[in-house]
Amino acid sequence: MLQVLGSAWALLLGLMLLMVGNGMQGTLLGLRGAYEGFSTFNMSLVMSAYFVGFLGGSRLAPEMIRRVGHVRVFAALASLISGVLILYPAITTPWAWMLGRVAIGFCFSAVYVTAESWLNNTASNETRGQAMSLYMIVQTVGIIIAQLLVNVGDISGYLLFVIPSILVSVSFTPILLSISPTPAFETTKPMTLRKLYGISPLGCVGMLLSGGLFAAQFGMASVFGTMMGLTTAEISIFISSFFVGALVLQYPIGWLSDRMDRRVLILALCVGGGTGGLVGLLFASNFTILLVAAVTIGGMLNPLYALLLAYTNDYLEFDDMAAASSGMIFINGFGAIAGPVVTGWVMNTAGPAGFFLIILVLFYALAAYAGYRMTQRSSPPAQDTMTYTPFSPTATAVGVEVSFEAAHEAQEQADSDIRN
């Protein structure tokens, strides 16, 4: 791990600054939207727009990089992110914010593709898995730090929007001064959705619903907080709690995943997450219990993304995993687009309770489907499955492919050592 930090610290630092900027803008818009008098449904459209752009960026970024190179793509899109962040408080209309969110989602997706390919290039075969794990940790820590920075200024002013803009601009420096352009890369064409569903119905349904869950949590938590009358400090702590849960539970759940039927673990996580949603629904007025619910939901939801990918891979040959993961990420993206819109509509109708209502319904629905799938076919023995690889739900197809390759190489080396 120290070797990876020594060789890639500048890239990881730049990525953390980017994530701080990204984490701040989502929370800020939820708070500022309430201040400007935007309706809950309008805010849900604004939050959903990010994932529209993100899905588009993940599809188009590889071609952009092949045409003009990593450095130009990174610098140009990061500059656009910085500019849009400044425009938010200057043009306070829902439609302008929606366009800005599409642009920022597109840019962040392409920046992640660029950064993940750079990180892959700087790591060796022996350290690639550690590098991608550090990348996931950096992303999560960046979002947590972002929530703390939301408290340093007045939500009605410009300062809180200037801070993420500066952080994104500064993030160029350690990255562009320490890394040389990498060769052009080829990404795998996604497997058809029909074929993918035939291989893993639970994986496909799970990715669709988990995409909706993550986007609802990531996009609408600040809107929920403003509807509940929480202070800015309370909202930032509330949102941080989701990601603290994700950071703490990712690896223990991964350890369990390699030692038991993954469908049982998927069902357990969904029941746990749904119960967290139920607790939040019933005790939303108690801030301490609200934080417990958030930690539980975040701790169950974020590892679920990687677990569903690992479960799907259990039914694939290694050569098919990259194509399948690309298709799964595409399905997850569609769920993410719908998540905030559906949540916003329910919150507009049922009030802030709709936030936790959607979370518990989606979790329990996936738990029920996982239970049903357990009756349809047997699961491969745990010793014959591929090692669990941790991912952030914001990882692109490039990062997932790199992590799968690293895990596969490590598993082959371990098997070779056992044989010898």
C-alpha positions in Angstrom: 0.0 0.0 0.0 2.8 2.4 0.9 4.5 1.6 -2.5 1.2 2.6 -4.3 1.0 5.9 -2.3 4.6 6.7 -3.1 4.1 6.3 -6.9 0.6 7.7 -7.2 0.1 10.2 -4.4 -0.2 13.1 -6.7 -2.9 11.5 -8.7 -4.8 10.4 -5.6 -4.5 13.8 -4.1 -5.9 15.4 -7.2 -8.7 12.9 -7.3 -9.6 13.6 -3.7 -9.8 17.4 -4.5 -12.1 16.5 -7.4 -14.3 14.4 -5.1 -14.5 17.2 -2.5 -15.7 19.5 -5.2 -18.2 16.9 -6.5 -19.5 16.1 -3.0 -19.9 19.8 -2.1 -21.9 20.7 -5.2 -24.6 18.0 -4.7 -25.2 19.1 -1.1 -25.0 22.8 -1.9 -27.7 22.6 -4.6 -30.1 20.9 -2.3 -29.6 23.6 0.3 -29.6 26.5 -2.1 -32.6 25.2 -4.0 -34.6 25.3 -0.8 -33.4 28.9 -0.2 -34.4 29.9 -3.8 -37.9 28.3 -3.3 -37.5 25.4 -5.8 -40.1 22.7 -5.5 -39.1 19.2 -4.3 -39.9 17.8 -7.7 -37.8 20.4 -9.5 -34.9 19.6 -7.3 -35.3 15.9 -8.1 -35.0 16.7 -11.8 -31.9 18.7 -11.1 -30.3 15.8 -9.1 -31.3 13.3 -11.8 -29.7 15.4 -14.5 -26.2 14.6 -13.1 -26.7 10.9 -13.8 -27.9 11.6 -17.3 -24.7 13.4 -18.0 -22.7 10.7 -16.1 -24.1 7.9 -18.2 -23.4 9.8 -21.4 -19.9 10.7 -20.4 -19.0 7.1 -19.6 -20.0 6.1 -23.1 -18.3 8.9 -25.0 -15.2 9.5 -22.9 -13.1 6.7 -24.4 -13.5 8.1 -27.9 -12.7 11.6 -26.8 -9.5 10.3 -25.2 -8.5 8.4 -28.3 -9.0 11.6 -30.4 -7.2 14.2 -28.3 -5.4 12.4 -25.5 -5.7 12.1 -21.7 -4.2 15.4 -20.8 -6.4 17.6 -23.0 -9.6 15.7 -22.0 -8.8 16.0 -18.3 -7.8 19.7 -18.4 -10.7 20.8 -20.7 -13.4 19.0 -18.8 -12.1 19.8 -15.3 -12.0 23.5 -16.4 -15.7 23.2 -17.5 -16.6 21.7 -14.1 -14.9 24.7 -12.4 -16.8 27.1 -14.6 -20.3 25.5 -14.1 -19.8 25.5 -10.3 -19.4 29.3 -10.4 -22.5 29.7 -12.6 -24.9 27.9 -10.2 -25.4 30.9 -7.8 -25.4 33.4 -10.7 -28.3 31.7 -12.7 -30.8 30.4 -10.1 -33.4 28.7 -12.2 -34.2 25.0 -12.2 -33.6 24.6 -16.0 -30.2 26.3 -15.8 -29.2 24.0 -12.9 -30.4 21.0 -14.8 -28.2 21.9 -17.8 -25.3 22.5 -15.5 -25.8 19.2 -13.7 -25.9 17.3 -17.1 -22.6 19.1 -18.0 -21.0 18.4 -14.7 -22.1 14.7 -14.7 -20.7 14.3 -18.2 -17.4 15.9 -17.2 -16.9 14.0 -14.0 -17.6 10.7 -15.7 -15.0 11.5 -18.4 -12.5 12.7 -15.8 -13.0 9.5 -13.8 -12.3 7.4 -17.0 -9.2 9.4 -17.6 -8.0 9.2 -14.0 -8.7 5.4 -13.7 -6.7 4.7 -16.9 -3.9 6.9 -15.6 -3.9 5.0 -12.3 -3.8 1.7 -14.1 -0.8 2.9 -16.0 1.1 4.0 -12.9 0.5 0.7 -11.1 2.3 -2.6 -11.6 0.6 -6.0 -11.8 1.4 -6.5 -8.2 0.0 -3.2 -6.9 -2.9 -2.6 -9.3 -5.5 -4.1 -6.9 -4.2 -2.0 -4.0 -4.2 1.1 -6.2 -7.9 0.7 -7.1 -8.8 0.1 -3.5 -7.0 3.3 -2.5 -8.9 5.0 -5.3 -12.2 3.9 -3.8 -11.2 5.0 -0.3 -10.1 8.4 -1.7 -13.4 8.9 -3.4 -15.4 8.2 -0.2 -13.1 10.3 2.0 -13.4 13.2 -0.4 -17.2 13.2 -0.2 -17.0 13.1 3.6 -14.6 16.0 3.7 -16.9 17.9 1.3 -19.8 17.8 3.8 -17.6 19.4 6.5 -16.7 22.3 4.1 -20.4 23.1 3.5 -20.4 24.7 6.9 -17.8 27.3 6.3 -20.0 29.9 4.5 -23.5 31.3 4.1 -25.7 29.1 1.8 -27.2 32.3 0.3 -23.9 33.7 -0.9 -21.2 32.8 -3.5 -18.3 31.5 -1.2 -19.6 28.0 -0.9 -19.7 27.7 -4.7 -16.3 29.3 -5.1 -14.6 26.8 -2.8 -15.4 23.6 -4.9 -14.6 25.6 -8.1 -11.1 26.4 -6.7 -10.6 22.8 -5.4 -11.4 21.4 -8.9 -9.0 23.9 -10.5 -6.2 23.2 -8.0 -6.7 19.4 -8.6 -5.1 19.8 -12.1 -1.8 20.8 -10.6 -0.6 17.6 -8.9 -2.1 15.4 -11.6 -0.8 17.2 -14.7 2.6 18.0 -13.4 3.3 14.4 -12.2 1.9 12.2 -15.0 2.8 11.6 -18.6 0.1 10.8 -21.1 -0.8 7.2 -21.3 -1.3 5.2 -24.6 -4.8 5.1 -26.1 -6.9 2.4 -24.7 -9.8 0.3 -26.0 -12.8 -0.4 -23.9 -14.9 -3.4 -24.2 -18.3 -3.3 -26.0 -21.1 -4.0 -23.5 -22.8 -7.4 -23.6 -26.4 -7.2 -24.9 -28.9 -6.6 -22.1 -30.9 -9.7 -23.1 -27.9 -11.9 -22.8 -26.8 -10.3 -19.6 -30.2 -10.8 -18.0 -30.2 -14.5 -19.2 -26.9 -15.0 -17.4 -27.8 -13.2 -14.1 -31.4 -12.0 -13.6 -30.6 -11.0 -10.0 -27.5 -9.1 -11.1 -29.5 -7.0 -13.6 -32.5 -6.3 -11.4 -30.2 -5.6 -8.5 -28.0 -3.1 -10.4 -31.2 -1.3 -11.7 -32.6 -0.9 -8.2 -29.3 -0.2 -6.5 -28.6 2.5 -9.0 -31.9 4.1 -8.0 -31.1 3.7 -4.4 -27.7 5.3 -4.6 -28.9 8.2 -6.7 -31.8 8.8 -4.3 -29.4 8.8 -1.4 -26.6 10.8 -3.1 -29.0 13.4 -4.7 -31.9 13.8 -2.4 -30.5 13.5 1.1 -29.8 17.3 1.3 -33.4 18.0 0.0 -34.8 15.7 2.7 -32.7 17.6 5.3 -34.0 21.0 4.2 -37.6 19.7 4.2 -37.1 18.4 7.8 -35.8 21.8 8.9 -32.3 20.5 9.8 -29.5 23.1 10.1 -26.7 23.1 7.5 -24.4 21.4 10.1 -26.9 18.7 10.7 -27.5 18.1 7.0 -23.7 17.8 6.4 -23.4 15.3 9.3 -26.4 13.4 8.0 -25.0 13.0 4.5 -21.5 12.2 5.8 -23.0 9.3 7.8 -24.0 7.4 4.6 -20.4 7.4 3.4 -18.9 6.6 6.8 -21.1 3.5 6.8 -19.9 2.7 3.3 -16.2 3.1 4.3 -16.5 1.0 7.5 -18.5 -1.9 6.1 -17.1 -2.3 2.6 -14.3 -4.7 3.5 -16.0 -6.8 6.2 -18.8 -7.4 3.7 -16.3 -8.3 1.0 -14.7 -10.8 3.4 -18.0 -12.4 4.0 -18.8 -12.4 0.3 -15.8 -14.8 -0.4 -17.0 -17.3 2.2 -20.7 -17.7 1.7 -23.6 -17.8 -0.8 -23.6 -14.3 -2.3 -27.3 -14.4 -2.8 -27.8 -14.8 1.0 -25.5 -11.9 1.6 -27.4 -9.8 -1.0 -30.7 -10.6 0.7 -29.2 -9.8 4.2 -27.8 -6.4 3.0 -31.2 -5.5 1.4 -33.1 -6.5 4.6 -30.6 -4.5 6.7 -30.8 -1.4 4.3 -34.6 -1.6 4.2 -34.7 -1.8 8.0 -32.5 1.3 8.1 -35.0 3.0 5.9 -37.9 1.9 8.1 -36.1 3.3 11.2 -35.5 6.6 9.4 -39.1 6.7 8.4 -40.4 6.1 11.9 -37.9 8.2 13.9 -36.9 11.0 11.5 -37.5 13.6 14.2 -34.7 12.1 16.4 -31.4 13.2 14.9 -29.3 10.6 16.6 -31.5 7.8 15.3 -31.5 9.5 11.9 -27.7 9.2 11.8 -27.9 5.5 12.8 -30.3 4.9 9.9 -28.0 6.8 7.5 -24.9 4.7 8.5 -26.9 1.5 8.2 -28.3 2.4 4.7 -24.9 3.6 3.4 -23.1 0.6 4.9 -25.5 -1.8 3.2 -26.0 0.0 -0.1 -22.5 0.9 -1.2 -21.0 -2.7 -0.9 -24.1 -4.0 -2.6 -22.9 -2.5 -5.9 -19.6 -4.5 -5.9 -21.4 -7.6 -4.5 -23.8 -7.7 -7.4 -20.9 -7.4 -9.9 -19.1 -10.2 -8.1 -22.2 -12.4 -8.1 -22.7 -11.9 -11.8 -19.1 -12.8 -12.5 -19.6 -16.1 -10.7 -21.5 -17.3 -13.8 -19.1 -15.9 -16.4 -15.7 -16.8 -17.9 -13.1 -14.3 -17.2 -12.9 -13.1 -20.8 -16.6 -12.2 -20.7 -16.4 -10.2 -17.4 -15.4 -6.9 -18.9 -18.3 -6.9 -21.4 -20.7 -7.9 -18.7 -19.6 -5.3 -16.2 -19.9 -2.6 -18.8 -23.5 -3.6 -19.4 -24.2 -3.8 -15.7 -22.9 -0.3 -15.2 -25.2 0.9 -18.0 -28.2 -0.7 -16.3 -27.1 0.9 -13.0 -27.0 4.3 -14.8 -30.6 4.0 -15.9 -31.6 3.2 -12.4 -29.6 6.2 -11.1 -31.4 8.6 -13.6 -34.8 7.4 -12.4 -34.0 7.3 -8.6 -34.1 11.0 -7.8 -37.1 11.7 -10.0 -39.2 8.9 -8.4 -38.0 9.9 -4.9 -38.8 13.6 -5.6 -42.3 12.8 -6.8 -43.0 10.7 -3.7 -41.5 13.4 -1.4 -43.6 16.0 -3.2 -46.7 13.9 -2.4 -46.0 12.4 1.0 -43.5 15.0 2.4 -40.0 14.3 3.6 -41.0 10.8 4.8 -41.0 9.8 1.1 -37.2 9.8 1.1 -37.0 6.9 3.5 -40.2 5.3 2.0 -38.5 4.9 -1.4 -35.3 3.5 0.2 -37.1 0.8 2.2 -39.4 -0.2 -0.7 -36.5 -0.6 -3.1 -34.4 -2.5 -0.6 -37.2 -4.8 0.4 -38.2 -5.4 -3.3 -34.7 -6.4 -4.1 -34.6 -8.7 -1.0 -37.7 -10.4 -2.1 -36.4 -10.9 -5.6 -33.1 -12.3 -4.2 -35.1 -14.7 -2.1 -37.1 -15.8 -5.2 -33.9 -16.3 -7.3 -32.5 -18.6 -4.6 -35.4 -21.0 -5.4 -34.6 -21.0 -9.1 -31.0 -22.3 -9.3 -28.1 -23.3 -7.1 -25.2 -21.0 -6.3 -21.6 -22.1 -7.2 -19.4 -23.1 -4.2 -17.7 -20.2 -2.5 -14.3 -21.7 -3.3 -15.0 -21.6 -7.0 -16.1 -17.9 -7.1 -14.0 -14.9 -8.1 -12.6 -12.8 -5.2 -14.8 -9.9 -4.2 -13.4 -6.6 -5.5 -14.5 -3.3 -3.7 -15.9 -0.6 -6.0 -17.5 2.8 -5.5 -20.9 3.1 -7.3 -19.3 6.0 -9.2 -16.6 3.8 -10.7 -16.6 3.7 -14.5 -16.2 0.7 -16.8 -12.4 1.4 -17.0 -11.9 1.2 -13.3 -14.1 -2.0 -13.0 -12.2 -3.7 -15.8 -8.8 -2.8 -14.2 -9.9 -4.1 -10.8 -11.2 -7.3 -12.3 -7.9 -7.9 -14.1 -6.0 -7.3 -10.9 -8.2 -9.6 -8.8 -8.0 -12.3 -11.5 -4.2 -12.1 -11.6 -4.0 -12.2 -7.8 -6.3 -15.2 -7.6 -4.3 -17.1 -10.3 -1.0 -16.3 -8.4 -2.6 -17.6 -5.2 -3.8 -20.8 -6.9 -0.3 -21.3 -8.4 1.3 -20.9 -4.9 -1.1 -23.5 -3.5 -0.3 -25.9 -6.2 3.5 -25.4 -5.8 
